[in-house]
Amino acid sequence: MPEQVCISLDAMGGDHAPEMVLAGAEIALKRLPHLKFLMFGDEARLKPLLAKYPTLEAVSEIRHASQEVSMEDKPSVALRQRRDSSMRLAINAVKEGDAQGVISAGNTGALMAMAKFVLKTVRGIDRPAIATYMPTQRGETVMLDLGANIECDEHNLVQFALMGEVFTRILFGLEKPSVGLLNVGIEELKGNESVKKAAAILREIDLPIRFEGFVEGDDLAKGTVDVIVTDGFTGNVALKTAEGTARLLVHFLRETFKSSFFAKIGYLLARRSLQRFRDRMDPRRYNGAMLLGLNGIAVKSHGGTDALGFSNAIGVCHDLIVNNLNDSIKHELSVFEEAMSGLEDAEQEDVAVPVGQTN
């Protein structure tokens, strides 16, 4: 039997909480029966809801939280004034060792601020990054950062590349995922200084990363690489654009099949194929964004998801816990630091003036 895994849940986070959170945990438990949950929230609301799921109730513990973080709360306000919130206490449980990971469908900014404050960052990581995966022509591609860091320098981007490669390797079981930097072109001279310097570092240092250079916006859908690295501003815009395009495509299909009698007949004939298409594009399949770079596993679920989507976020959290994500990231960072140290020593030797030589 697999070792039991304990996950803390912000039971009050999300548009449809707490009902959605408990229903999602019930679905996840059927697939992963060795799970255990700590549920943080209003005990008076949670207790009768949990009683509807006897199997889930047997492996869950409710811990009362007198506050909730709203979607309108600014991260700074949530950090200072929501210390007894379901989100904060769920994060504290990971810090205190009561749980091995935390999941919330609540306010993203507040979750990042609280998680960074409580869990701190892994040594060698300047800023955490939000990473998730999306469907492509080849399968799935991971992209980060998705909004945690609006501006990034080359060191942040290199750290994102390291963390994203480990995340992808664990999530998809790939031996050596390919990594690309999102840019305005694939030519070496294009892009801002941070992107160009990050590419130079990734090319020059000796790391076990399959760096493929620059990729462009249309490579997201092609699946040209397994990991796409960018700053949070660009990543968030790209993600929201992809989500909007998917919804637009579904809207056009619906309108097309309603346009005439023969179109409706065509829909009936193609219904099974269209169902496969809808399943492939279903955002619930890809729910569960990881806050990479923290001293603890923290997963952000989409706020508007349903029980099935939340269960998939639980699955992501479980996989990262059992595969020791943070230990792998720390190992990659130690290799990177050694490689950077060797590169800096070599550069100093190149510019050093030989003894006895005068200018």
ZAMARGU-4260 file (C-alpha; in steps of 0.2 Angstrom, whole numbers, plus 5000, padded with zeros to 4 digits):
<rodrens>
0) 5000/5000/5000 | 5006/5018/4996 | 5011/5028/5011 | 4997/5040/5017 | 4998/5058/5010
5) 4990/5072/5020 | 4985/5088/5010 | 4977/5103/5018 | 4963/5111/5009 | 4957/5129/5010
10) 4939/5124/5010 | 4932/5141/5009 | 4942/5146/4994 | 4934/5147/4976 | 4918/5153/4968
15) 4908/5137/4973 | 4916/5133/4990 | 4915/5124/5001 | 4903/5112/4992 | 4915/5111/4977
20) 4930/5108/4988 | 4922/5093/4997 | 4915/5085/4982 | 4932/5087/4973 | 4941/5078/4988
25) 4928/5064/4987 | 4932/5061/4968 | 4951/5062/4971 | 4949/5050/4986 | 4942/5037/4974
30) 4957/5038/4963 | 4970/5040/4977 | 4963/5030/4992 | 4979/5034/5003 | 4975/5052/5004
35) 4971/5061/5020 | 4964/5079/5022 | 4964/5093/5034 | 4950/5105/5029 | 4951/5123/5035
40) 4935/5134/5036 | 4919/5137/5045 | 4916/5121/5055 | 4897/5125/5056 | 4896/5124/5037
45) 4909/5111/5034 | 4903/5098/5047 | 4885/5094/5039 | 4893/5094/5021 | 4906/5082/5026
50) 4893/5070/5034 | 4886/5068/5016 | 4903/5059/5011 | 4906/5045/5024 | 4921/5039/5015
55) 4929/5056/5014 | 4924/5060/5032 | 4933/5045/5039 | 4950/5052/5032 | 4947/5071/5035
60) 4949/5082/5050 | 4940/5099/5050 | 4950/5114/5058 | 4940/5129/5061 | 4945/5146/5053
65) 4935/5161/5059 | 4940/5171/5043 | 4940/5170/5024 | 4950/5178/5011 | 4939/5186/4998
70) 4943/5188/4979 | 4943/5207/4982 | 4956/5207/4996 | 4973/5214/4991 | 4988/5203/4995
75) 4995/5215/5008 | 4978/5216/5017 | 4976/5197/5017 | 4993/5195/5024 | 4991/5207/5038
80) 4972/5205/5042 | 4968/5187/5038 | 4979/5178/5049 | 4965/5166/5055 | 4958/5163/5038
85) 4956/5146/5030 | 4969/5150/5017 | 4982/5156/5030 | 4979/5141/5042 | 4980/5128/5028
90) 4997/5135/5023 | 5003/5135/5041 | 4999/5117/5042 | 5012/5113/5029 | 5025/5124/5038
95) 5021/5115/5054 | 5022/5098/5046 | 5004/5093/5049 | 5001/5092/5030 | 5013/5089/5015
100) 5005/5101/5003 | 4991/5114/5002 | 4978/5118/4989 | 4967/5133/4987 | 4955/5140/4974
105) 4955/5157/4982 | 4963/5174/4979 | 4979/5170/4969 | 4989/5186/4975 | 4984/5182/4993
110) 4989/5164/4991 | 5006/5169/4984 | 5009/5182/4997 | 5004/5171/5011 | 5014/5156/5005
115) 5030/5165/5002 | 5029/5173/5019 | 5025/5157/5028 | 5035/5144/5018 | 5049/5155/5012
120) 5058/5152/4996 | 5070/5138/4992 | 5088/5143/4994 | 5095/5149/4978 | 5077/5155/4972
125) 5074/5174/4972 | 5056/5173/4967 | 5043/5159/4966 | 5034/5156/4950 | 5017/5150/4945
130) 5017/5135/4933 | 5004/5125/4924 | 5001/5115/4909 | 4990/5116/4894 | 4985/5106/4879
135) 4995/5106/4863 | 4996/5097/4846 | 5010/5086/4853 | 5002/5083/4870 | 5005/5095/4885
140) 5017/5110/4888 | 5021/5118/4904 | 5023/5137/4905 | 5029/5148/4919 | 5028/5161/4925
145) 5010/5165/4924 | 5008/5181/4934 | 5018/5180/4950 | 5033/5191/4944 | 5028/5205/4931
150) 5046/5210/4928 | 5061/5197/4928 | 5079/5198/4925 | 5090/5184/4917 | 5093/5175/4934
155) 5075/5174/4937 | 5072/5166/4920 | 5086/5154/4922 | 5079/5149/4939 | 5062/5147/4931
160) 5069/5136/4918 | 5077/5124/4931 | 5061/5123/4941 | 5050/5121/4926 | 5061/5107/4919
165) 5060/5097/4936 | 5041/5101/4937 | 5038/5094/4920 | 5049/5079/4922 | 5039/5074/4938
170) 5022/5078/4931 | 5023/5069/4914 | 5037/5057/4918 | 5049/5063/4904 | 5067/5059/4906
175) 5073/5075/4899 | 5060/5088/4894 | 5065/5102/4881 | 5065/5120/4887 | 5062/5136/4877
180) 5062/5154/4881 | 5047/5164/4875 | 5053/5178/4863 | 5048/5189/4849 | 5058/5179/4837
185) 5070/5164/4836 | 5085/5174/4831 | 5098/5177/4844 | 5098/5196/4842 | 5080/5198/4845
190) 5072/5201/4862 | 5075/5211/4878 | 5092/5210/4887 | 5085/5199/4901 | 5079/5186/4888
195) 5095/5186/4878 | 5106/5185/4894 | 5096/5171/4901 | 5098/5161/4884 | 5117/5164/4885
200) 5118/5157/4902 | 5107/5142/4898 | 5118/5139/4882 | 5135/5141/4891 | 5133/5132/4907
205) 5134/5113/4909 | 5117/5108/4915 | 5107/5093/4912 | 5094/5103/4903 | 5089/5101/4885
210) 5088/5120/4881 | 5081/5123/4863 | 5083/5142/4862 | 5070/5154/4859 | 5052/5150/4854
215) 5038/5161/4848 | 5019/5163/4853 | 5013/5151/4840 | 5024/5137/4848 | 5013/5137/4863
220) 4999/5128/4853 | 5012/5118/4842 | 5020/5110/4858 | 5037/5114/4851 | 5045/5112/4868
225) 5040/5104/4884 | 5043/5119/4895 | 5041/5137/4890 | 5049/5150/4901 | 5044/5169/4902
230) 5041/5183/4914 | 5024/5184/4923 | 5017/5198/4913 | 5019/5189/4896 | 5015/5172/4903
235) 4998/5178/4910 | 4993/5187/4894 | 4998/5172/4884 | 4988/5160/4896 | 4972/5171/4896
240) 4974/5173/4877 | 4974/5154/4875 | 4960/5152/4886 | 4949/5165/4877 | 4954/5158/4860
245) 4948/5141/4866 | 4931/5148/4872 | 4929/5157/4855 | 4932/5141/4846 | 4919/5132/4855
250) 4907/5146/4853 | 4910/5146/4834 | 4907/5128/4833 | 4891/5129/4843 | 4885/5143/4832
255) 4889/5134/4816 | 4880/5118/4821 | 4864/5128/4825 | 4865/5138/4809 | 4854/5126/4798
260) 4844/5110/4798 | 4858/5101/4789 | 4871/5108/4801 | 4861/5100/4815 | 4861/5084/4806
265) 4880/5086/4804 | 4881/5088/4823 | 4872/5072/4827 | 4883/5063/4815 | 4899/5070/4823
270) 4893/5070/4841 | 4905/5057/4847 | 4920/5066/4839 | 4915/5082/4845 | 4913/5075/4863
275) 4932/5069/4861 | 4936/5087/4856 | 4927/5095/4871 | 4935/5082/4883 | 4953/5087/4875
280) 4950/5105/4878 | 4941/5104/4895 | 4950/5116/4906 | 4946/5105/4921 | 4959/5092/4915
285) 4973/5105/4916 | 4968/5113/4933 | 4981/5114/4946 | 4995/5128/4945 | 5010/5125/4956
290) 5019/5139/4966 | 5036/5133/4962 | 5051/5139/4972 | 5044/5138/4990 | 5049/5127/5004
295) 5033/5117/5003 | 5020/5111/4990 | 5007/5124/4986 | 4994/5122/4972 | 4982/5135/4965
300) 4966/5129/4958 | 4956/5139/4946 | 4943/5149/4957 | 4928/5145/4945 | 4932/5126/4944
305) 4920/5112/4948 | 4922/5097/4959 | 4931/5087/4944 | 4943/5101/4941 | 4947/5103/4960
310) 4950/5084/4960 | 4963/5086/4947 | 4972/5099/4957 | 4973/5087/4971 | 4980/5075/4959
315) 4994/5087/4954 | 4998/5091/4972 | 4999/5072/4976 | 5011/5068/4962 | 5022/5083/4967
320) 5023/5077/4985 | 5026/5058/4982 | 5039/5063/4969 | 5049/5074/4981 | 5048/5090/4969
325) 5057/5101/4981 | 5071/5089/4984 | 5074/5088/4965 | 5073/5107/4963 | 5086/5109/4977
330) 5098/5096/4968 | 5096/5105/4951 | 5100/5122/4960 | 5116/5115/4968 | 5122/5109/4951
335) 5118/5126/4943 | 5127/5135/4957 | 5143/5124/4953 | 5141/5127/4935 | 5140/5146/4937
340) 5155/5146/4949 | 5165/5137/4936 | 5159/5148/4922 | 5164/5164/4932 | 5181/5156/4936
345) 5184/5153/4918 | 5179/5171/4913 | 5191/5178/4927 | 5205/5168/4920 | 5202/5174/4902
350) 5203/5192/4907 | 5217/5190/4920 | 5234/5198/4915 | 5248/5186/4915 | 5262/5189/4928
355) 5276/5200/4922 | 5266/5207/4907 | 5263/5226/4907 | 5249/5235/4898
</rodrens>
